[in-house]
Amino acid sequence: MLAAGNDLPVGDKGAVLLTVNVANCGIGQTSFVNTATATGTSPGGTTVTDNSGQRI
């Protein structure tokens, strides 16, 4: 995740590692759904958005 005023150059890559501890789950809880939305501005000034979801 970038702080305000920072950028990620075109063609470059970045990664974020996020660890989440979930408390008070029942013994039968076998999966979770993870969703994320990313928004950025293209070099041409267009806003682009990506929504993703994954059952883990």
C-alpha positions as CSV (number, residue, x, y, z in Angstrom):
1,M,0.0,0.0,0.0
2,L,1.4,3.3,-1.0
3,A,1.4,6.4,1.2
4,A,-0.1,9.6,-0.3
5,G,2.2,11.1,-2.9
6,N,4.0,7.9,-3.7
7,D,3.6,6.0,-6.9
8,L,4.3,2.6,-8.5
9,P,5.9,3.1,-11.9
10,V,4.3,1.5,-15.0
11,G,5.5,-2.1,-15.4
12,D,6.8,-2.2,-11.8
13,K,5.5,-4.7,-9.2
14,G,4.7,-4.4,-5.5
15,A,3.6,-6.8,-2.8
16,V,1.8,-6.6,0.5
17,L,1.8,-9.3,3.1
18,L,-1.1,-9.1,5.5
19,T,-1.7,-11.5,8.4
20,V,-5.1,-11.7,10.0
21,N,-5.9,-13.5,13.2
22,V,-9.6,-14.4,13.6
23,A,-10.8,-14.9,17.1
24,N,-13.9,-16.7,18.4
25,C,-14.4,-19.1,15.4
26,G,-16.5,-22.2,15.9
27,I,-14.8,-25.5,15.5
28,G,-16.9,-26.0,12.3
29,Q,-15.6,-22.9,10.7
30,T,-13.6,-24.3,7.8
31,S,-13.3,-21.4,5.4
32,F,-13.4,-17.6,5.1
33,V,-14.1,-15.3,2.2
34,N,-11.5,-12.6,1.5
35,T,-12.3,-9.7,-0.8
36,A,-10.3,-6.7,-1.9
37,T,-10.7,-3.6,-4.0
38,A,-7.8,-1.7,-5.6
39,T,-8.1,1.6,-7.3
40,G,-5.4,3.5,-9.1
41,T,-4.9,6.2,-11.8
42,S,-3.4,5.2,-15.1
43,P,-0.7,7.2,-16.8
44,G,-3.4,8.7,-19.0
45,G,-5.4,9.9,-16.0
46,T,-8.1,7.3,-16.1
47,T,-9.2,5.8,-12.8
48,V,-9.0,1.9,-12.8
49,T,-10.5,-0.4,-10.2
50,D,-10.1,-4.1,-9.6
51,N,-12.3,-6.2,-7.3
52,S,-11.2,-9.7,-6.3
53,G,-12.5,-12.3,-4.0
54,Q,-11.2,-15.7,-2.8
55,R,-12.5,-18.4,-0.5
56,I,-9.7,-19.5,1.9
